[in-house]
Amino acid sequence: MWKRTAVARPVNLLYRLYERRLKRELDKSVPVPRHVGVITDGNRRWAKEFGATTADGHRAGAAKIVEFLGWCHEIDVEIVTLYVLSKENLARSAEEVSILIEIISDLVEKIAALDGVGVQLVGDLDIVPPDLRARLEAVTTTEDCGMRVNVAVGYGGRQEIVNAVKSLLRTRADDGTDLESIISELSPEQIGEHLYTKGQPDPDLIIRSSGEQRLSGFLMWQSAYSEFYFCEAYWPDFRRTDFLRAVRDYGLRQRRFGK
């Protein structure tokens, strides 16, 4: 069930008015991205700034993700890809990884319970802890459920491309295609058919919180012509106005796709 999260008091009236103005601007023929990717960065720094534990930071970030998906649902975004656990994140301390496993498992189960949402895992599941993988796979869906949410776990952009090429070569070899034919026929479209996000449009807009301005390997292949929006707020502090600004900014850009 979708719920609108109330803004905590005291509420600045100007903030509310500004939020409404942004929403009206989006309602006036501003193009809405079909596919939004988001790098949910800054949970640990948020926790440190507020004197909270790392676990508290990750829990606050998970709660914000559910809220964020509600905002996307409001404006009819079709696909959301969430970067929640990178391949490198798994090298953190055993204690933090254990906390992340529990929080991410609970998060994905909550997402799967939302009305009109389908969950898909994107990442190298072979490197994901078995207990996390089992819980995540239990709630994934293949049918069309409305809004598609890709949850990137054990994800690395370079590894995704490597795995796609391996899968392509294996498929062609199994078909009996000789090496020279594979080389001469190789195309970006063929590789795209073996990515984790195969069959989906590339992200139109990628948002990153926390002020960092880099992709950190997120959707490296798919983001060739994506628009980027970097926000200074740590992820737990990311507001609906920040989201609406990002979408408005996207809608005002002229996308040329290299032409």
Contacts in CASP RR format, 6 or more apart in sequence:
PFRMAT RR
TARGET T0000
AUTHOR 0000-0000-0000
METHOD contacts of the structure
MODEL  1
MWKRTAVARPVNLLYRLYERRLKRELDKSVPVPRHVGVITDGNRRWAKEF
GATTADGHRAGAAKIVEFLGWCHEIDVEIVTLYVLSKENLARSAEEVSIL
IEIISDLVEKIAALDGVGVQLVGDLDIVPPDLRARLEAVTTTEDCGMRVN
VAVGYGGRQEIVNAVKSLLRTRADDGTDLESIISELSPEQIGEHLYTKGQ
PDPDLIIRSSGEQRLSGFLMWQSAYSEFYFCEAYWPDFRRTDFLRAVRDY
GLRQRRFGK
1 114 0 8 1.000
1 115 0 8 1.000
2 70 0 8 1.000
2 73 0 8 1.000
2 114 0 8 1.000
2 115 0 8 1.000
5 67 0 8 1.000
7 15 0 8 1.000
7 16 0 8 1.000
15 241 0 8 1.000
18 241 0 8 1.000
19 240 0 8 1.000
19 241 0 8 1.000
19 244 0 8 1.000
22 241 0 8 1.000
22 244 0 8 1.000
22 245 0 8 1.000
22 248 0 8 1.000
23 244 0 8 1.000
25 248 0 8 1.000
26 32 0 8 1.000
26 75 0 8 1.000
26 244 0 8 1.000
26 247 0 8 1.000
26 248 0 8 1.000
30 247 0 8 1.000
30 248 0 8 1.000
30 251 0 8 1.000
30 252 0 8 1.000
31 250 0 8 1.000
31 251 0 8 1.000
32 75 0 8 1.000
32 76 0 8 1.000
32 77 0 8 1.000
32 247 0 8 1.000
32 251 0 8 1.000
33 77 0 8 1.000
33 203 0 8 1.000
33 204 0 8 1.000
33 205 0 8 1.000
33 227 0 8 1.000
33 247 0 8 1.000
33 250 0 8 1.000
33 251 0 8 1.000
34 77 0 8 1.000
34 78 0 8 1.000
34 79 0 8 1.000
34 201 0 8 1.000
34 204 0 8 1.000
35 77 0 8 1.000
35 78 0 8 1.000
35 79 0 8 1.000
35 80 0 8 1.000
35 81 0 8 1.000
35 200 0 8 1.000
35 201 0 8 1.000
35 202 0 8 1.000
35 203 0 8 1.000
35 204 0 8 1.000
35 205 0 8 1.000
36 72 0 8 1.000
36 77 0 8 1.000
36 79 0 8 1.000
36 80 0 8 1.000
36 81 0 8 1.000
36 203 0 8 1.000
36 204 0 8 1.000
36 205 0 8 1.000
36 206 0 8 1.000
36 207 0 8 1.000
37 80 0 8 1.000
37 81 0 8 1.000
37 82 0 8 1.000
37 83 0 8 1.000
37 203 0 8 1.000
37 205 0 8 1.000
37 206 0 8 1.000
37 207 0 8 1.000
37 218 0 8 1.000
37 219 0 8 1.000
38 68 0 8 1.000
38 80 0 8 1.000
38 81 0 8 1.000
38 82 0 8 1.000
38 83 0 8 1.000
38 206 0 8 1.000
38 207 0 8 1.000
38 208 0 8 1.000
38 209 0 8 1.000
39 83 0 8 1.000
39 206 0 8 1.000
39 207 0 8 1.000
39 208 0 8 1.000
39 209 0 8 1.000
39 215 0 8 1.000
39 216 0 8 1.000
39 218 0 8 1.000
40 61 0 8 1.000
40 64 0 8 1.000
40 65 0 8 1.000
40 82 0 8 1.000
40 83 0 8 1.000
40 84 0 8 1.000
40 209 0 8 1.000
40 235 0 8 1.000
41 208 0 8 1.000
41 209 0 8 1.000
41 210 0 8 1.000
41 211 0 8 1.000
41 212 0 8 1.000
41 216 0 8 1.000
41 234 0 8 1.000
41 235 0 8 1.000
42 209 0 8 1.000
42 210 0 8 1.000
42 234 0 8 1.000
42 235 0 8 1.000
42 236 0 8 1.000
43 54 0 8 1.000
43 57 0 8 1.000
43 58 0 8 1.000
43 60 0 8 1.000
43 61 0 8 1.000
43 234 0 8 1.000
43 235 0 8 1.000
43 236 0 8 1.000
44 54 0 8 1.000
44 57 0 8 1.000
44 58 0 8 1.000
45 210 0 8 1.000
45 234 0 8 1.000
46 52 0 8 1.000
46 57 0 8 1.000
46 60 0 8 1.000
46 61 0 8 1.000
46 234 0 8 1.000
46 235 0 8 1.000
46 236 0 8 1.000
46 237 0 8 1.000
47 53 0 8 1.000
47 54 0 8 1.000
47 56 0 8 1.000
47 57 0 8 1.000
47 58 0 8 1.000
47 60 0 8 1.000
49 234 0 8 1.000
52 60 0 8 1.000
54 96 0 8 1.000
54 99 0 8 1.000
55 99 0 8 1.000
55 103 0 8 1.000
57 236 0 8 1.000
58 99 0 8 1.000
58 100 0 8 1.000
58 103 0 8 1.000
59 103 0 8 1.000
60 236 0 8 1.000
61 235 0 8 1.000
61 236 0 8 1.000
62 103 0 8 1.000
62 104 0 8 1.000
62 106 0 8 1.000
62 107 0 8 1.000
63 236 0 8 1.000
64 235 0 8 1.000
64 236 0 8 1.000
64 238 0 8 1.000
65 82 0 8 1.000
65 84 0 8 1.000
65 107 0 8 1.000
65 111 0 8 1.000
66 107 0 8 1.000
66 110 0 8 1.000
66 111 0 8 1.000
66 114 0 8 1.000
67 240 0 8 1.000
68 80 0 8 1.000
68 238 0 8 1.000
68 243 0 8 1.000
69 80 0 8 1.000
69 111 0 8 1.000
69 114 0 8 1.000
69 117 0 8 1.000
69 147 0 8 1.000
69 149 0 8 1.000
70 114 0 8 1.000
71 240 0 8 1.000
71 243 0 8 1.000
71 244 0 8 1.000
72 80 0 8 1.000
72 147 0 8 1.000
72 243 0 8 1.000
73 117 0 8 1.000
73 147 0 8 1.000
75 247 0 8 1.000
77 147 0 8 1.000
78 146 0 8 1.000
78 147 0 8 1.000
78 148 0 8 1.000
79 147 0 8 1.000
79 148 0 8 1.000
79 149 0 8 1.000
79 150 0 8 1.000
79 200 0 8 1.000
79 201 0 8 1.000
79 203 0 8 1.000
80 147 0 8 1.000
80 148 0 8 1.000
80 149 0 8 1.000
80 150 0 8 1.000
81 122 0 8 1.000
81 149 0 8 1.000
81 150 0 8 1.000
81 152 0 8 1.000
81 197 0 8 1.000
81 203 0 8 1.000
81 219 0 8 1.000
82 149 0 8 1.000
82 150 0 8 1.000
82 151 0 8 1.000
82 152 0 8 1.000
83 152 0 8 1.000
83 155 0 8 1.000
83 216 0 8 1.000
83 218 0 8 1.000
84 104 0 8 1.000
84 107 0 8 1.000
84 151 0 8 1.000
84 152 0 8 1.000
84 153 0 8 1.000
85 100 0 8 1.000
85 104 0 8 1.000
85 128 0 8 1.000
85 152 0 8 1.000
85 153 0 8 1.000
85 154 0 8 1.000
85 155 0 8 1.000
86 152 0 8 1.000
86 154 0 8 1.000
86 155 0 8 1.000
86 156 0 8 1.000
86 216 0 8 1.000
86 217 0 8 1.000
87 124 0 8 1.000
87 127 0 8 1.000
87 154 0 8 1.000
87 155 0 8 1.000
87 156 0 8 1.000
87 159 0 8 1.000
88 156 0 8 1.000
89 97 0 8 1.000
89 100 0 8 1.000
89 154 0 8 1.000
90 97 0 8 1.000
90 127 0 8 1.000
90 128 0 8 1.000
90 129 0 8 1.000
90 154 0 8 1.000
92 100 0 8 1.000
97 129 0 8 1.000
101 129 0 8 1.000
101 131 0 8 1.000
101 132 0 8 1.000
104 132 0 8 1.000
104 136 0 8 1.000
104 151 0 8 1.000
104 153 0 8 1.000
105 131 0 8 1.000
105 132 0 8 1.000
105 135 0 8 1.000
105 136 0 8 1.000
108 119 0 8 1.000
108 135 0 8 1.000
108 136 0 8 1.000
108 139 0 8 1.000
108 151 0 8 1.000
109 135 0 8 1.000
109 139 0 8 1.000
111 117 0 8 1.000
111 119 0 8 1.000
111 139 0 8 1.000
111 149 0 8 1.000
111 151 0 8 1.000
112 118 0 8 1.000
112 119 0 8 1.000
112 139 0 8 1.000
112 140 0 8 1.000
112 141 0 8 1.000
116 145 0 8 1.000
116 146 0 8 1.000
116 147 0 8 1.000
117 145 0 8 1.000
117 146 0 8 1.000
117 147 0 8 1.000
117 148 0 8 1.000
117 149 0 8 1.000
118 141 0 8 1.000
118 145 0 8 1.000
118 146 0 8 1.000
118 147 0 8 1.000
118 148 0 8 1.000
118 149 0 8 1.000
119 139 0 8 1.000
119 140 0 8 1.000
119 141 0 8 1.000
119 149 0 8 1.000
119 151 0 8 1.000
120 140 0 8 1.000
120 141 0 8 1.000
120 142 0 8 1.000
120 148 0 8 1.000
120 149 0 8 1.000
120 150 0 8 1.000
120 151 0 8 1.000
121 136 0 8 1.000
121 137 0 8 1.000
121 140 0 8 1.000
121 150 0 8 1.000
121 151 0 8 1.000
121 153 0 8 1.000
122 150 0 8 1.000
122 151 0 8 1.000
122 152 0 8 1.000
122 153 0 8 1.000
122 155 0 8 1.000
122 160 0 8 1.000
122 196 0 8 1.000
122 197 0 8 1.000
123 152 0 8 1.000
123 153 0 8 1.000
123 154 0 8 1.000
123 155 0 8 1.000
123 156 0 8 1.000
123 160 0 8 1.000
123 196 0 8 1.000
124 154 0 8 1.000
124 155 0 8 1.000
124 156 0 8 1.000
124 159 0 8 1.000
124 160 0 8 1.000
124 163 0 8 1.000
125 133 0 8 1.000
125 137 0 8 1.000
125 153 0 8 1.000
125 154 0 8 1.000
127 154 0 8 1.000
128 136 0 8 1.000
128 153 0 8 1.000
128 154 0 8 1.000
132 153 0 8 1.000
136 151 0 8 1.000
136 153 0 8 1.000
148 200 0 8 1.000
150 196 0 8 1.000
150 197 0 8 1.000
150 200 0 8 1.000
152 196 0 8 1.000
152 218 0 8 1.000
155 196 0 8 1.000
155 218 0 8 1.000
156 217 0 8 1.000
156 218 0 8 1.000
157 217 0 8 1.000
157 218 0 8 1.000
157 219 0 8 1.000
157 220 0 8 1.000
157 221 0 8 1.000
158 217 0 8 1.000
158 220 0 8 1.000
160 195 0 8 1.000
160 196 0 8 1.000
160 220 0 8 1.000
160 221 0 8 1.000
161 191 0 8 1.000
161 195 0 8 1.000
161 220 0 8 1.000
161 221 0 8 1.000
163 194 0 8 1.000
164 191 0 8 1.000
164 192 0 8 1.000
164 194 0 8 1.000
164 195 0 8 1.000
164 221 0 8 1.000
165 191 0 8 1.000
165 194 0 8 1.000
167 194 0 8 1.000
168 186 0 8 1.000
168 190 0 8 1.000
168 191 0 8 1.000
168 193 0 8 1.000
168 194 0 8 1.000
169 182 0 8 1.000
171 194 0 8 1.000
172 181 0 8 1.000
172 182 0 8 1.000
173 182 0 8 1.000
177 185 0 8 1.000
191 221 0 8 1.000
192 198 0 8 1.000
192 221 0 8 1.000
193 199 0 8 1.000
195 221 0 8 1.000
195 222 0 8 1.000
197 219 0 8 1.000
197 222 0 8 1.000
202 219 0 8 1.000
202 222 0 8 1.000
202 223 0 8 1.000
202 224 0 8 1.000
202 225 0 8 1.000
202 226 0 8 1.000
203 219 0 8 1.000
203 222 0 8 1.000
203 223 0 8 1.000
203 226 0 8 1.000
204 226 0 8 1.000
204 227 0 8 1.000
204 250 0 8 1.000
204 255 0 8 1.000
205 226 0 8 1.000
205 227 0 8 1.000
205 228 0 8 1.000
205 229 0 8 1.000
205 246 0 8 1.000
205 247 0 8 1.000
205 250 0 8 1.000
206 215 0 8 1.000
206 218 0 8 1.000
206 219 0 8 1.000
206 223 0 8 1.000
206 226 0 8 1.000
206 227 0 8 1.000
206 228 0 8 1.000
206 229 0 8 1.000
207 228 0 8 1.000
207 229 0 8 1.000
207 230 0 8 1.000
207 231 0 8 1.000
207 243 0 8 1.000
207 246 0 8 1.000
208 214 0 8 1.000
208 215 0 8 1.000
208 228 0 8 1.000
208 229 0 8 1.000
208 230 0 8 1.000
208 231 0 8 1.000
209 231 0 8 1.000
209 233 0 8 1.000
209 234 0 8 1.000
209 235 0 8 1.000
209 238 0 8 1.000
209 242 0 8 1.000
210 231 0 8 1.000
210 232 0 8 1.000
210 233 0 8 1.000
210 234 0 8 1.000
210 235 0 8 1.000
211 230 0 8 1.000
211 231 0 8 1.000
211 232 0 8 1.000
211 233 0 8 1.000
212 230 0 8 1.000
213 230 0 8 1.000
215 223 0 8 1.000
219 226 0 8 1.000
225 255 0 8 1.000
225 257 0 8 1.000
225 258 0 8 1.000
227 249 0 8 1.000
227 250 0 8 1.000
227 253 0 8 1.000
227 255 0 8 1.000
229 245 0 8 1.000
229 246 0 8 1.000
229 249 0 8 1.000
229 250 0 8 1.000
231 238 0 8 1.000
231 242 0 8 1.000
231 246 0 8 1.000
233 239 0 8 1.000
233 242 0 8 1.000
END
